[in-house]
Amino acid sequence: MANRYALRMEHPHSWTVFDVFTGQPVELKQQLMVGLNTRDADAMVDRLNGRDVKRRAKATRKP
């Protein structure tokens, strides 16, 4: 299963979390995930991909 979220370096030490399917930056709570430091960006991608894996697994389960 492909990860839905990834990182893109915008400037040295400045990262954007984006949706690989749309190419758009992720927006959470009306805030774009742009200009993040490496540690925060990595953590956000891990968290979002973890949630997405669970969501997709739940959607494919049969009742």
C-alpha positions as CSV (number, residue, x, y, z in Angstrom):
1,M,0.0,0.0,0.0
2,A,1.5,3.4,-1.0
3,N,1.8,6.1,1.5
4,R,-0.5,9.0,1.0
5,Y,1.6,11.7,2.6
6,A,5.2,12.7,1.9
7,L,7.7,15.5,2.4
8,R,8.9,18.1,0.0
9,M,11.9,20.4,0.9
10,E,11.0,24.0,0.0
11,H,14.2,25.6,1.4
12,P,17.0,24.2,3.5
13,H,15.5,23.1,6.8
14,S,12.0,24.0,5.6
15,W,9.6,21.1,4.7
16,T,6.0,20.8,3.4
17,V,3.8,17.8,4.1
18,F,1.8,17.1,1.0
19,D,-0.7,14.6,-0.3
20,V,1.0,12.5,-3.0
21,F,-2.3,11.8,-4.8
22,T,-3.2,15.5,-5.2
23,G,0.2,17.2,-4.9
24,Q,-1.2,19.8,-2.5
25,P,0.1,20.7,0.9
26,V,-1.9,19.2,3.8
27,E,-4.2,21.5,5.7
28,L,-5.0,20.6,9.3
29,K,-7.2,22.8,11.5
30,Q,-7.1,25.5,8.8
31,Q,-3.3,25.6,8.8
32,L,-1.1,24.5,5.9
33,M,1.7,22.1,6.8
34,V,4.4,24.2,5.2
35,G,7.6,25.7,6.6
36,L,8.1,22.8,9.1
37,N,11.4,21.8,10.6
38,T,12.7,18.3,9.9
39,R,11.6,16.7,13.1
40,D,8.1,18.1,13.1
41,A,7.6,17.3,9.4
42,D,8.8,13.7,9.8
43,A,6.5,13.2,12.8
44,M,3.5,14.7,11.0
45,V,4.0,12.4,7.9
46,D,4.3,9.4,10.1
47,R,1.2,10.3,12.0
48,L,-0.9,11.0,8.9
49,N,0.3,7.9,7.1
50,G,-0.5,5.8,10.2
51,R,-4.0,7.2,10.3
52,D,-4.5,6.7,6.6
53,V,-3.4,3.0,6.8
54,K,-6.0,2.4,9.5
55,R,-8.7,4.2,7.6
56,R,-8.1,2.2,4.4
57,A,-7.9,-1.1,6.3
58,K,-11.2,-0.3,8.0
59,A,-12.8,0.7,4.7
60,T,-11.8,-2.7,3.1
61,R,-13.1,-4.8,5.9
62,K,-16.2,-6.7,5.1
63,P,-19.1,-6.4,7.6
